[in-house]
Amino acid sequence: MITIKYLCPFRSPTGQVHEVVVTLSDNEVGDVLRHRALGRGAGAPGGPLEKGYAWHHAVKEVPVDYMPLFEQAHLVQ
């Protein structure tokens, strides 16, 4: 099975950047691949579906007052 990992950066209240690496679950990867196969843009590599799944996991890894830096998230190989 394909593995999809994302690095999701956050800014702390003191201005430091903290990076969280998350891996999509098998079900999430399957969903993304289904969307790609059906030609839906949301499932495209780097598309909103896979980034949405990644951020859903990442926000659970940092304190609530950390600000997500959405534009800086990227796929990790």
N, C-alpha and C positions, 0 to 999 in steps of 0.2 A: 504494500500500500504506500501511497505517496504521503510524505510528511510535510506539513506546512507550519513553519515557525516564523514568528514576527518579533522584532525588537520594538518595544513601545516605550518611548521616553516620557518622563514626567518631570515637572519642575516643583521642587519643594518650596515651602513658604520662605525659606532663606535664600532661594535662588539657585540652589544646586540642582543639577540634572541627574536623575536616577533612571536607569534603563532596566526594563523588565523584558525577558525573553519568554514567550509563551508558545505552546504547541497546540494546534487545533486537534480536537478529538477525532477519532475515526469517523464518527457520524457527521461531524462538521465538514471534514475533508470530503466525504461522500456527497454531501449537499453541494459544496462548491463545485465538485467535478460534474455533478448532474447539471448544474446551471451552465457550466461551460459547454457540455455536450449538447444542450438544448439551444445554445447560442444566446443565452441571456447575459447581458453585460455585467450584471451584479456578480457573477461567478468568475469573471475574467481575472487573470493573474493580477494581484494588487487591487482588485475590485472591492466595492463596498461590502460585499457579503463576507469575504474572508477577513477584511480589516475589522468589520463589526464583531465577528467572532473573537478575533485577537484582542480587541479592546475590552470586550466583555470579560475575558479572563484576566487581563492585565490590571484592571482597576481593583480587582480583589487582592492584589499583591502589594498595594501601597496604602498609606494612610489616606483618609478621606480628604484631607486638605491639600493633597498634591494635585497639581494642574496637569492634565494630559496634554501633550504636545502632538496633537493628532496629525499635523502635516509632516512630522518627522518620522513617523512609523515606517518601517520597511521590512521587507521579506529577508529572512536569514537563510542562507544556504548551508 
